[in-house]
């Protein structure tokens, strides 16, 4: 993956996302019997899938001398192994519920760690998500996987001081950085997409529709 950066003109857009409501929703969903456990990453993938439908220019790739826009959303989910990073692909995320994303993401990650993925499950992503939240990371940026046009880097959900209309309090905040290929999109397009991801995570009931 590090070799990918050289020929791709990267630019970055970062946003801080208030995760209080998403965290509460996740905890409530995970109390339901007979339902799959939902991770923060599942919420992020679902938000990205919905936002990519609204911003198809981000769900795109630079191929040859042209830009190819995809109408189906296949999200690569970065999984860390001892020997390096691999990115199995969760297909048709735009057509999957949050619960389906949770089940299939967990299955892909478990089989990735067991070295049981099929070759076709490692290619075909139109967008990727890299989550280092489990490592207590405040912020980071990820390198694009060509020919994809963008990748979202998600840091830890941290409890930090926040100022609200009611005064000073404590809230859950998460940094998200979108790495974009400048040949595929401009800064405004990337910013609008990330703004939608932020809105969906801050109004998480939209992820259940």
N, C-alpha and C positions, 0 to 999 in steps of 0.2 A: 504493500500500500504506500510506503513513503516515496517510491519512485513515481507515483502518480502525480505528485505536486508539480514537478518541473515543467511539463508541457501545458498544464492547466492554469490559466490566469485566475487565481482565487481572489475573492473578496469576502468580507465577513459582516454579518449583521447580528447583533446581540440584543437580547431582551431579558428583563427580569420578570418572572411570572409568579403571581400570587397563587400559591398552591393550597391555601387553607380549605377552600370548598372542595377541591378535588381530593384532598387527603381525607376529609370527612366522608365524602361519598364512597371512596375506596374502602374505608373501614366499615361502613354500613353494608356494602355489597359483600364484603368478605365474612360477614356474620351470617349470611344466608346459607342454610343447609342445602347441600346438593348442587351448589353453584361453584364454578371455577374461581380460584383465587385470582384477584386482579392485582397486577403490579403497577407501579408508577409508569413503567415503560409501556405497558399495555395502553394506558390512558394517552400517553404521548403518541404512540403509533396510530391510535384511533383518531386523535386530533389532527395528525398530519394527513391521514387518508382523506378526511373530510375537507381539510383546507386545500389539498391538492386538486380536488374536484373543482373548487372555486378558482384556483390559480393554475390552470393546466400548463402555463409557460414554465412553471417550476418543475412539473412532472415531465421533464424533457431531457434530451441527450444531444451532445454534439457528435455527429457521425460524419466523417469525411469532411466536407465543406459546408454541411447543412445542419440545421436543427430539426430533430425529430421530436414531435410532441406526442405523448402517450395518453390514451383515453382510459386505460386500466392502470390501477395503482398497485405496483409490486414493491413492497418495502424490504430492503435489506436490513437485517438486525445484527449488529456487530456482537460477536461472542468471543471472549478472550479464552484462549487455550494456552497451555504451557509453552508451546512452540510458536505462538503468535496469534494473530487475530484472523477470524474467518467471518464471513457475512452470509449466513443462510437467508433465503428469500421467502417472505410471507406474501403469497400471491393474492391478488384481487382483494386487497384490504378495503377498498371502497365499498365492497359488497358484503363485508363481514361485520357482525355485531361486535361489541366490546368483549362479550363472553367468548365468541369464536376466536377472536384475536388472541385472547389470553390462553386458550387451550392450545392453539396451533403454535404460538410463540414458545410456550413452555416445551412442547414436543420437539420443535426444531432445536432449541438450545440444549435439551437433554441428549438428543441424538448427535448433535455437534460435539459435545464433550465425550460421548461414547464412540466417536469416529464412525458413525453409522449413517451419515447423510449420503444421499444419492447425488451424483454429479449435477443433475439438472436443478437440484435445490440450492445450488451455489451460484447460479447465474440468472440473469434476466431482471434484476432489480431496476426500477425506474427512479428510486429515491432511497436513501439510507438513513438510519438512526443509530448513533453511537452514544451509549449511556454509561457514564463512569460514576453514577451516583452512589454506588455501593462502596466507593473508595474515599468518601468524604472529600470530594473535589469541589472547589468553589466555582471554577469556570475553566473551560478549555475549548479549543477548536479542533475540528477533525479534518482530515484530508479527503477530498472527493475521490470516489471510486469511478474512474472513467469507464464507460462514456456518460455516466449519470451527470446531471447538471447541478446537483446539490446534495448535501448531507447535513443533518441536524445533530449537533453535539449537546447532550443533556447532562448537566452537573447534578450535584446532590441537592435534595430538598433540605434547606437549612432553616433553623429557627433563629430569626434575627429581629432586632428592634425595628419597629415600623411606626411611622407617624400617620394617624388617621384623624378624622374629624373629631373623634372622641378623645384624642390626645396620643400619648406615647404608649405603645403596646408591643406585643411579640407576635410575629407572624411567620408563616412558612413561605419561603421564597426559593425559587429555582432559576438558575441562569441557563439560557438556551442560546446557542450560537449557530447560526446558519452559515455554512461555507458554500459559496456559489461560484459557478463557472461563468466568468464575465462574457464569454462568447455566447452563452445560452440566455442569460438574463441580465438586466441592469439592477442597480441598487434599489430602485423604487419597487420593482416587482418582488425582489427578495424580502424587502421590508413589509410589504402588504401581506405576503404569505405568512411571515412570522407573526405579524399582528393578529392574523386570524387564528393561528395556532394558540397564541396567548389568550385570545378571547374565548376559545373553546375550552381551554383548561381552567380558566377563571370562572366560566359558566358551565360547569361540567355536566349538567343535566342534558345539554345538547349532545353529549357523546352517547347517550342512551337512545336517542331517536333513530 
